[in-house]
């Protein structure tokens, strides 16, 4: 048999669960077309950054900024080819979590990792986390 005090505690917890608003985190998808844009997010939001890439050429996107403490990676990068053709390009997706308040310029360079030349493309967005 459940005691009266346990019933009271369960009712109190149920009342608190109903009274406390649910915090809705959003998932923001950022693509090549968003370079230079500003995004206002909040702690707990998720960011998927999807950039066009063709690793068969040796080129790839590399993060050029320190993402901490505002962002943290919350899943491994994923590369998906656009077609079954040999040498076809695709999309690389970076998965981030907004882990603290602050501002960051999230920057990437598109280059061959072994070359010392300047990148052939750059990408950056400005993120403010509240």
C-alpha positions in Angstrom: 0.0 0.0 0.0 1.2 3.5 -0.9 1.5 5.8 2.1 -0.2 9.2 2.2 3.1 11.0 2.2 4.2 9.3 -1.0 1.0 10.2 -2.7 1.4 13.8 -1.6 5.0 13.8 -3.0 3.8 12.4 -6.3 1.0 15.0 -6.6 3.5 17.7 -5.8 5.9 16.5 -8.5 3.1 16.2 -11.0 2.0 19.8 -10.2 5.5 21.0 -10.7 5.9 19.2 -14.0 2.7 20.9 -15.3 3.6 24.3 -13.9 7.2 24.5 -15.2 7.1 25.5 -18.9 8.9 23.1 -21.3 12.0 24.7 -22.8 11.9 24.2 -26.5 15.3 24.0 -28.1 15.6 24.5 -31.8 17.7 22.9 -34.5 19.2 25.4 -37.0 20.5 24.3 -40.4 23.2 26.6 -41.9 24.4 26.1 -45.4 26.9 27.5 -47.9 24.4 30.2 -48.8 24.4 31.6 -45.2 28.0 32.7 -45.2 28.3 36.2 -43.6 24.9 35.9 -41.8 24.2 36.4 -38.1 22.3 33.9 -36.0 20.8 34.4 -32.5 20.5 31.2 -30.6 20.2 30.0 -27.0 22.0 27.5 -24.9 20.8 24.0 -25.8 20.0 24.8 -29.4 21.5 22.5 -32.1 23.3 23.6 -35.2 23.8 21.6 -38.3 26.3 23.2 -40.7 26.2 21.7 -44.2 28.9 22.7 -46.6 29.5 21.5 -50.2 32.8 19.6 -50.5 34.6 17.3 -52.9 37.2 15.3 -51.1 38.3 13.5 -54.3 40.1 16.7 -55.2 42.0 16.7 -51.9 40.1 19.8 -50.7 38.1 19.8 -47.5 36.5 22.1 -45.0 38.5 22.8 -41.8 37.3 24.8 -38.9 39.5 27.9 -38.5 38.2 29.2 -35.2 38.1 27.9 -31.6 34.5 27.0 -31.0 34.6 26.7 -27.2 33.1 27.6 -24.9 30.0 28.8 -27.0 29.8 25.7 -29.2 30.7 22.0 -28.8 30.6 19.2 -31.2 27.7 16.9 -30.4 28.1 14.3 -33.1 30.7 13.2 -35.6 31.0 14.9 -39.0 29.1 13.2 -41.8 29.9 13.3 -45.5 27.3 12.3 -48.0 28.0 12.1 -51.7 25.5 13.9 -54.1 25.5 11.1 -56.7 27.0 7.7 -57.5 29.3 9.2 -60.2 33.1 8.8 -59.7 34.6 12.0 -58.4 31.2 13.5 -57.6 31.1 16.0 -54.7 28.8 16.0 -51.8 27.9 17.7 -48.5 29.8 17.6 -45.2 27.7 18.1 -42.1 29.1 19.4 -38.8 26.9 19.0 -35.7 27.2 21.5 -32.9 25.4 22.2 -29.6 25.2 25.7 -28.2 26.8 25.0 -24.8 27.1 28.4 -23.2 26.2 32.1 -23.7 28.5 34.3 -25.7 29.4 35.3 -29.2 31.5 33.5 -31.8 32.5 33.9 -35.4 32.4 30.4 -36.7 34.9 30.2 -39.5 35.9 27.5 -42.0 38.5 27.3 -44.8 38.4 25.1 -47.8 41.9 23.9 -48.6 44.2 20.9 -48.9 45.5 20.1 -45.5 49.1 19.4 -46.7 49.4 22.7 -48.7 50.6 25.9 -47.3 48.7 28.0 -49.9 45.8 30.3 -48.9 42.4 28.5 -48.9 40.4 28.6 -52.2 37.2 29.4 -50.2 36.2 30.6 -46.8 33.0 30.5 -44.8 31.9 32.3 -41.7 28.8 33.0 -39.7 28.3 35.1 -36.6 26.6 33.3 -33.7 25.3 35.0 -30.5 24.0 32.7 -27.8 21.7 34.0 -25.1 
